[in-house]
Amino acid sequence: MERIDPDTFSSLQPEWSLWHFSAERGGLMRRTLVFADFAQAFGFMAQVAVMAEKRNHHPEWFNVYSRVEITLTTHDVQGLSQRDLDLARYIDAVVAGRPQVVSP
């Protein structure tokens, strides 16, 4: 597994327009979602948690009521890796199936 160089973040941005990239901590990506209510937010987190466990790659996240803040980074490479991009794609697909979600 290789670390993605933070200098390449700008080239990734068009595909990942809903994610914010940062060189912080060697490289990470963040996205904030707002759901209709707590049950929807928690359901989303549970769905992603099942896949994250299968992939043995877990997001850092924070939840208050209907808001979920997600940070993806790979601790093993001290920055962003392909595992983060793959999990972000899965998260985006889950969100796409939930039209009531907004990205503030």
Protein Blocks (a to p, Z undefined) as FASTA:
>chain_A
ZZddfklmmmmmmmmmmbccdfeghiacddddddfblmlmmmmmmmmmmmmmmnopacdd
ddehjbccdddddfklopadfklmmmmmmmmmmmmmmmkbccZZ
